[in-house]
Amino acid sequence: MGTAKLVKTLEHDIGSTSSWASDSGESSSSQTPRRTSAWPQVFPVPIFSHDIEFLLSEANTAKQHGRRLTLTKEQKSKILDGMACAIYEYKAYPSGSEIYKAAEALVLKHPCLEEKGSKNGWDGWKDS
């Protein structure tokens, strides 16, 4: 049985891929994001797609007049995807307290996302 030689190629671009190749010609690729920042004291909520940002802006205004936002499954999914990407910029496996801080920041930035019945308004976002 022969020995396989592995060669790793890295690029220093956040969107780059790293490739592993063996003598047999097999290769695989995976995303290799750089996580150079420590977890922030106040989590920076990302800017979502235009349609979601518009919805949140309108809903924040409506909340001031006592009306509540009801998100569709697709809208909530877009928000969660955006938050997941922002969290992944810092850590692939954040702790429970880090997820709590991210959920808290989301609801503080967009009060319309506060969940009725939650003791602090963001427990549901933390658990999503």
C-alpha positions in Angstrom: 0.0 0.0 0.0 1.4 3.4 -1.0 1.5 6.7 1.0 -0.7 9.6 0.0 0.8 13.0 -0.1 -1.6 15.9 0.9 -1.0 19.4 -0.3 -3.0 22.4 1.1 -3.4 25.6 -0.8 -4.7 28.7 1.1 -5.7 32.1 -0.2 -6.1 35.0 2.2 -9.5 36.2 0.9 -12.6 35.8 3.1 -14.4 34.2 0.2 -11.6 31.9 -0.8 -11.5 28.2 -0.7 -8.9 25.8 0.5 -8.1 22.7 -1.5 -6.7 19.4 -0.4 -5.3 17.2 -3.1 -3.8 13.7 -2.9 -1.5 11.8 -5.3 -4.6 10.0 -6.5 -5.9 13.3 -7.9 -8.8 13.5 -5.5 -9.6 16.9 -4.0 -12.1 18.7 -1.8 -12.9 22.3 -1.2 -14.4 24.1 1.7 -15.0 27.7 2.7 -12.3 29.1 5.0 -13.5 32.4 6.6 -11.2 34.4 8.7 -12.3 35.0 12.3 -10.0 37.7 13.4 -12.2 39.6 15.8 -13.1 38.7 19.3 -16.8 38.5 20.2 -18.1 42.1 20.4 -19.4 43.6 23.6 -22.5 44.7 21.7 -23.4 42.5 18.8 -23.6 44.4 15.5 -26.9 43.4 13.9 -26.4 43.0 10.2 -28.2 45.0 7.5 -30.7 42.6 6.0 -32.0 42.5 2.4 -33.9 45.6 1.2 -37.3 44.0 1.6 -36.6 42.9 5.2 -35.1 46.3 6.1 -38.1 48.1 4.7 -40.5 45.7 6.6 -38.6 46.2 9.9 -38.6 50.0 9.4 -42.3 50.1 8.8 -43.0 47.7 11.6 -40.9 49.7 14.1 -43.0 52.8 13.2 -46.2 50.8 13.6 -45.1 49.5 17.0 -44.9 53.1 18.2 -48.7 53.3 17.5 -49.5 50.0 19.2 -49.6 47.7 16.2 -47.7 44.4 16.1 -45.7 42.8 13.4 -46.6 39.2 12.3 -43.7 37.7 10.3 -44.2 35.1 7.6 -42.1 32.0 7.9 -40.0 33.3 4.9 -39.4 36.6 6.5 -38.3 35.1 9.8 -36.0 32.7 7.9 -34.3 35.6 6.1 -33.7 37.4 9.5 -32.4 34.2 11.1 -30.1 33.5 8.1 -28.7 37.0 8.2 -28.1 36.7 12.0 -26.5 33.3 11.5 -24.1 34.7 8.9 -23.2 37.6 11.2 -22.6 35.3 14.1 -20.5 33.0 12.0 -18.2 35.9 11.2 -17.1 35.7 14.9 -17.6 32.0 15.8 -18.7 28.8 14.2 -20.0 27.5 17.6 -21.0 30.5 19.8 -21.9 29.9 23.4 -25.4 30.2 24.7 -24.6 33.6 26.3 -23.2 34.9 22.9 -26.4 33.8 21.1 -28.4 35.5 23.9 -26.4 38.8 23.3 -27.0 38.5 19.5 -30.8 38.0 20.0 -30.9 40.9 22.5 -29.1 43.2 20.0 -31.5 42.2 17.3 -34.6 43.1 19.3 -33.0 46.3 20.7 -32.3 47.5 17.2 -35.7 46.3 15.8 -38.2 46.6 18.7 -40.9 45.4 16.4 -39.3 41.9 16.7 -40.0 41.8 20.5 -41.9 38.6 21.2 -45.1 38.9 23.3 -45.1 36.6 26.2 -41.3 36.4 26.4 -39.9 37.6 29.7 -37.4 39.9 28.0 -38.7 40.0 24.4 -35.9 38.0 22.7 -36.0 34.5 24.2 -37.8 33.2 21.2 -35.1 34.6 18.9 -32.4 33.1 21.0 -34.0 29.7 20.8 -34.7 29.9 17.0 
